[in-house]
Amino acid sequence: MTFIDFKKLLLDAELTIPKFTALIKVSEKNIQAYKKKKEVPNAIAVVAACFAKMNQDGVDFKEIIDELDLKKKEKKGAGFSASKDKSKS
């Protein structure tokens, strides 16, 4: 699916990219990266299409997703901010 078609589905679901990413607990940066590739992965396309259809049919998909209690994955590893030594001030 093209990124443009994906954004149209979000409109049909009455979602913005930030609201979509917050709902499914993924990084907005990851979704925005698909804009450069001009297409989205199948799983993201399916989710957007389901949200659009459920919204059209009057199904409160946001409540359904909230009940899943999804957790946002945190980056692991030694990033710059993870190793700040505040005693050197």
N, C-alpha and C positions, 0 to 999 in steps of 0.2 A: 504494500500500500504506500502511496506517495505521502509525503509529509503534509501536503496541501489537503489531500483527502482525509487524513487523520485530523487535521485542525477543523475541517468541516464537520466531522463526526462529534468532536468536542463541542462545537457550537450547537449541534442537535441535542447534545446531552446537557446543554446549558452549563458547560464547564470551560474554564480557562486552563492554560497549561499549568500555572501554579496550583490551581484548585485540584486538577487531575493528579498531579504528582503528590500533593499532600494527602489526597484520598487513598492512593494506592501505595503510599510510603516509598517512593523512589525519588532520587535526586532530580531536581529540575534541570540541572546541568546535563544529566544523561539524556533526557528527552530532547533538550535543545540541540544536542550533538547530532541527533537524527536529521535535523534541518539541513545540515551541511551535506549529509549523505543523500538527502532528498527522498528517503523512504524510512519507514519504521518497521521494526521486527514484527513478525506475525503475531506474537503473543500480545504486544501492545495494540496492534490493529484490532484484534479480537475483543480485547477489553473495551476499547473505545466504541466499537460497533455495538457491543452488548449494552453499554451505558446509554448510547443514543436510542436504541430500540426500547429499552426499559423506560427511558424518560418519555418517549413517544406514547408508550402504553400506560403511562401513569404510575409506574412502579417506582417506589422510593429506593433506588439502588444505593444511595449514600448511606442509608440506615443499614442496609444489608452488608455493605463493605465495612462499616464501623463495627458491626457485630463480630467480624472476623478477628478483631484486635490485632491487626497487622503491626509488625515492628519494622521500623526503618533500620536498615543495616548500616552500621558505622564502619568507616574505613579503619582498617587495622594496619599497623606498620609504623615505622619511624618517620613520621613527617616532621617538618620544621617546627610546627607549633607544639608537637608532642614532647619535644625535648628541650623546651625553654628552661634555662636555669635562671631563676629570678634572684638568686643570691649574688649575682655579678653586677647588680645595679650600682 
